[in-house]
Amino acid sequence: MQTSTALTPIELRADIPALHEGTYLNFGAHGPSPKYVVDAAAEFVREHEYESPIADDPYETAFNAFDRTRDAVASFLGAEPDEIALTESTTAGINAVANAIDWQPGDVVVRTDLEHPAGTLPWQRLERDGVEVRVVETTGGRIDLERFAAAVADARLACFSAVTWTHGTHLPVAELVEIAHEHDAFALVDAVQVPGQLPMDVREWGADAVAAAGHKWLLGLWGGGFLYVDRDVAETLAPRTVGYRSVETPTAEPYEFAVGARRFEVGSASPAPHVALVEAIDGIEAVGVDRIAERIQELAGRLADGIPDTQLHSPATPESGLVTIAVDDPEATVERLASEGIVLRALPTPNAIRASIHAVNTRTEVDRLLDGLESEWT
C-alpha cells in the first residue's frame, strides 16, 4: 500500500472482496484480506520466482523482505526489529518459546481457563514429560489477581491472553506480568486478538514474550505470524529447532544463535505472507488504530444493546469487537444464520455464539444480526 493518505473504515471495506457479499462477523477467527494485501503477496511470488533467480538472488530477495517485515512489525508493536521473530502463527510462537526452555520434571506452568488451544496444547504436551500445568479458574472472563498470584508462586512460566477469545474481555496484562515477574516466572502473552483492533505497545506490558498473527484483525494472510521476545530474555533461550535463519553463521561449528528473537526463525519459509503483513499493517495504520477501536466500540455496543442481558456472556459495554451470546443450540444457530448470509461462529465454551465485529462492518450489518437473533429469545 505504502500510502500516507488517511483511509476511512468504509474505504478500507471497499477493497475487501469477501465483504461485498453477505454479512461477515467472524474477524476473531479470520479477517478477509483487502485486494492490495493479496496482490502484494502475489507480486512478491512472481518477482521471487521469475526475476530474482537471474537479476538478483532469491535468498537475498527473501531476506530483504523479512527485514522489512521485522521493521514494520517492530514499529507497530513498539519494539525493536531484533526483538521480532517472524512465525507462521500465534501457535507457532507459543510453541517456539515452550520449546526453548530447558524444562525439568516438577516445573510448573500456569495458564487461565480462558485460553485458546494455542495456549493450552503446548503445555499439555509438556505434562507428558512431568511438567505440572495449573489452570487458574476465572469468572465471566475476569481473572482474580490474588488467585493468579497464588498459582504462579513457584511457577516457571505463566501464559495468558491479552483479550479473551471466549468473552472479548481485557485481562490486566501489565499487572499479570508484574505478578509473574515478582515470582521469577516467565510471562508469555497470547495477543492475537489485539493487533488491528486495539492499540498495542509491548513496552507497556513488560512481558518476556508476546505471540500474535496478522490473519485476524490486521486483515493479513494466513502464515503471517510474529513473536516479540525481549532482547535480554532472548539471550537466555535456546530453541530446539535450528536452521540457517536461526544462527549468525550457518557454516560455523559450533554455531551461535542469532542475536535477539531471530533465533526463533528457521529456514526457507515463504516470505509472501509476511510481505502481505506489511501491507496489512499499512492499511490499518492508514485508518488509525484509535479510530478503528472507537468504531468497533460503537458497533459492538450497538449489538450488545440489542441483546437481552441474560443472553450476554460478554460485558454489556463491550471491551473489544468480540461479543459472545448465549443460545440454546450454537451450532444450529450458526448454520441458520449462515443460510441467511450472516457469518459468525459457535464456541466450544461457553455454550454460545460469538460475533466478531470490525471497524469495516456497518450498523446495517449489526442490525441484520439482531433481527436474525430475535427468534432465539422471543
QUIQUI-V740867 format. One record per residue. N is the residue number from 1. RES is the residue in one small letter. SS is DSSP state (~ for helix, > for strand, _ for the rest). PHI is phi as a letter, one per 20 degrees, with the letter a starting at -180 (* if undefined). Layout:
BEGIN
n-><N,N>
res-><RES,RES>
ss-><SS,SS>
phi-><PHI,PHI>
END
This chain:
BEGIN
n-><1,2,3,4,5,6,7,8,9,10,11,12,13,14,15,16,17,18,19,20,21,22,23,24,25,26,27,28,29,30,31,32,33,34,35,36,37,38,39,40,41,42,43,44,45,46,47,48,49,50,51,52,53,54,55,56,57,58,59,60,61,62,63,64,65,66,67,68,69,70,71,72,73,74,75,76,77,78,79,80,81,82,83,84,85,86,87,88,89,90,91,92,93,94,95,96,97,98,99,100,101,102,103,104,105,106,107,108,109,110,111,112,113,114,115,116,117,118,119,120,121,122,123,124,125,126,127,128,129,130,131,132,133,134,135,136,137,138,139,140,141,142,143,144,145,146,147,148,149,150,151,152,153,154,155,156,157,158,159,160,161,162,163,164,165,166,167,168,169,170,171,172,173,174,175,176,177,178,179,180,181,182,183,184,185,186,187,188,189,190,191,192,193,194,195,196,197,198,199,200,201,202,203,204,205,206,207,208,209,210,211,212,213,214,215,216,217,218,219,220,221,222,223,224,225,226,227,228,229,230,231,232,233,234,235,236,237,238,239,240,241,242,243,244,245,246,247,248,249,250,251,252,253,254,255,256,257,258,259,260,261,262,263,264,265,266,267,268,269,270,271,272,273,274,275,276,277,278,279,280,281,282,283,284,285,286,287,288,289,290,291,292,293,294,295,296,297,298,299,300,301,302,303,304,305,306,307,308,309,310,311,312,313,314,315,316,317,318,319,320,321,322,323,324,325,326,327,328,329,330,331,332,333,334,335,336,337,338,339,340,341,342,343,344,345,346,347,348,349,350,351,352,353,354,355,356,357,358,359,360,361,362,363,364,365,366,367,368,369,370,371,372,373,374,375,376,377,378>
res-><m,q,t,s,t,a,l,t,p,i,e,l,r,a,d,i,p,a,l,h,e,g,t,y,l,n,f,g,a,h,g,p,s,p,k,y,v,v,d,a,a,a,e,f,v,r,e,h,e,y,e,s,p,i,a,d,d,p,y,e,t,a,f,n,a,f,d,r,t,r,d,a,v,a,s,f,l,g,a,e,p,d,e,i,a,l,t,e,s,t,t,a,g,i,n,a,v,a,n,a,i,d,w,q,p,g,d,v,v,v,r,t,d,l,e,h,p,a,g,t,l,p,w,q,r,l,e,r,d,g,v,e,v,r,v,v,e,t,t,g,g,r,i,d,l,e,r,f,a,a,a,v,a,d,a,r,l,a,c,f,s,a,v,t,w,t,h,g,t,h,l,p,v,a,e,l,v,e,i,a,h,e,h,d,a,f,a,l,v,d,a,v,q,v,p,g,q,l,p,m,d,v,r,e,w,g,a,d,a,v,a,a,a,g,h,k,w,l,l,g,l,w,g,g,g,f,l,y,v,d,r,d,v,a,e,t,l,a,p,r,t,v,g,y,r,s,v,e,t,p,t,a,e,p,y,e,f,a,v,g,a,r,r,f,e,v,g,s,a,s,p,a,p,h,v,a,l,v,e,a,i,d,g,i,e,a,v,g,v,d,r,i,a,e,r,i,q,e,l,a,g,r,l,a,d,g,i,p,d,t,q,l,h,s,p,a,t,p,e,s,g,l,v,t,i,a,v,d,d,p,e,a,t,v,e,r,l,a,s,e,g,i,v,l,r,a,l,p,t,p,n,a,i,r,a,s,i,h,a,v,n,t,r,t,e,v,d,r,l,l,d,g,l,e,s,e,w,t>
ss-><_,_,_,_,_,_,_,_,~,~,~,~,~,~,_,_,~,~,~,~,_,_,>,>,_,>,_,_,_,_,_,_,_,_,~,~,~,~,~,~,~,~,~,~,~,~,~,~,~,~,~,~,~,~,~,_,_,~,~,~,~,~,~,~,~,~,~,~,~,~,~,~,~,~,~,~,~,_,_,_,~,~,~,>,>,>,>,_,_,~,~,~,~,~,~,~,~,~,_,_,_,_,_,_,_,_,_,>,>,>,>,>,_,_,_,_,~,~,~,_,~,~,~,~,~,~,~,_,_,_,_,>,>,>,>,>,_,_,>,_,_,>,_,_,~,~,~,~,~,~,~,_,_,_,_,_,>,>,>,>,>,_,>,_,_,_,_,_,_,>,_,_,~,~,~,~,~,~,~,~,~,~,_,_,_,>,>,>,>,>,_,_,_,_,_,_,_,_,_,_,_,~,~,~,~,_,_,_,>,>,>,>,>,_,_,_,_,_,_,_,_,_,_,_,>,>,>,>,>,_,~,~,~,~,_,_,_,_,_,_,_,_,_,_,_,_,>,_,_,_,_,_,_,_,_,_,>,_,_,~,~,~,~,~,_,_,_,_,_,_,_,~,~,~,~,~,~,~,~,~,~,~,~,~,~,~,~,_,~,~,~,~,~,~,~,~,~,~,~,~,~,~,~,~,~,_,_,_,~,~,~,>,_,_,_,_,_,_,_,_,_,>,>,>,>,>,_,_,_,~,~,~,~,~,~,~,~,~,~,_,_,>,>,_,>,>,>,_,_,_,_,>,>,>,>,>,_,_,_,_,_,_,~,~,~,~,~,~,~,~,~,~,~,~,~,~,_,_>
phi-><*,l,c,e,f,f,d,e,g,f,f,f,g,f,e,d,g,f,e,f,c,m,d,d,c,c,f,f,d,b,d,g,e,f,f,f,f,f,f,f,f,f,f,f,g,f,f,f,e,d,d,g,g,d,f,b,b,g,f,f,g,f,f,f,f,f,f,f,f,g,f,f,f,g,f,f,e,n,d,d,g,f,d,d,d,e,c,e,a,f,g,f,f,f,f,f,f,g,e,d,d,e,f,c,g,n,f,d,d,d,c,e,e,d,f,f,g,g,d,c,f,g,f,f,f,f,g,f,e,n,e,e,d,d,d,e,f,c,c,l,m,d,d,e,f,f,f,f,f,f,f,e,g,c,e,e,b,c,c,b,e,f,c,f,f,e,c,m,e,e,e,f,g,g,f,f,f,f,f,g,f,f,d,m,e,f,d,d,d,e,d,f,e,d,f,o,c,c,g,b,c,f,f,f,f,m,f,f,b,c,d,b,b,d,e,d,f,f,m,e,e,f,n,e,e,b,c,e,c,g,g,f,f,g,f,e,d,c,g,e,d,c,b,f,e,e,c,f,c,g,e,f,c,f,f,c,f,f,f,m,f,f,f,e,e,c,b,e,f,f,f,g,f,e,f,f,f,f,f,f,f,g,f,f,f,f,f,o,f,f,f,f,f,f,f,g,g,f,f,f,f,f,f,g,f,e,d,g,g,f,d,e,e,e,g,f,d,g,d,a,e,e,c,d,c,f,c,f,c,g,f,f,f,f,f,f,f,f,f,e,n,d,d,b,c,e,d,f,b,f,f,a,d,c,e,d,d,d,f,e,f,c,f,f,f,f,f,f,f,g,f,f,e,g,f,f,c,d>
END
